[in-house]
Amino acid sequence: MLPPFTLCWLKALKKNAMKKKVITFSITALIFIFSCNEEEKPSCPPPLGKMIAYVNDTIEWDFKHVYFVRWSETDFASQWADSSISITAEFINAGCELELTLDFHNIAQTLNKQNLVKPIFGDNQPSQLQPNSIFYTWDVDALTERFELYEGEPAWIQLSEITEEKVSGTFQGTYVYRQSTWRFWDLPDTLRFNKVPFEAILFEPPVE
């Protein structure tokens, strides 16, 4: 039979060994969890342009993708004035999914303030030939809701810089929910954007 000192020493050694195993297992598990999270973390496209909007003085939206196109350089030039541009601001959530878009169409390349109207869809609609704007919500790639510009309050856009690669400016507008059969996102019925600065980068389609 082993002496009491030896038994105590063996028990302590066994206890320390178990502690080391537990610690080693815990560290290994944490490394595995973090590595899985890193692997599962979606890879979002890099920011393009910038626009941080404070809506209704309570909501902050960081639109990380703000870009523009010149219609004279696209196949859709016949639908808009040749010298106009369209600007789109996209809100992408933490999962890299599209949730919101704010669109401006038929914006003249001038530094003068331009009043915005609500677009009415249809052939030969006068609103299509005026600077216009609309707000959409999305479920990834499916359009879910539409907020129309409210023309009863000041709505305008003013460009402050125009280059080949970038346009900057400020806009203001109020958008109201267009009634449909159901709601998807829990947003107020009225969205007020008050003098929001933006910087839009020229959109270049990916090379196939």
Secondary structure, 3 states (H helix, E strand, C coil): CCCHHHHHHHHHHHHHHHHHHHHHHHHHHHHHHHHHHHHHCCCCCCCECEEEEEECCCEEEEECEEEEEEHHHCCCHHHCCCCEEEEEEEEECCCCCEEEEEEEEEEECCCCCEECECCCCCCCCHHHHCCEEEEEEEECCEEEEEEEECCCCCCEEEEEEECCCEEEEEEEEEEEECCCCCCCCCCCCEEEEEEEEEEEEECCCCCC
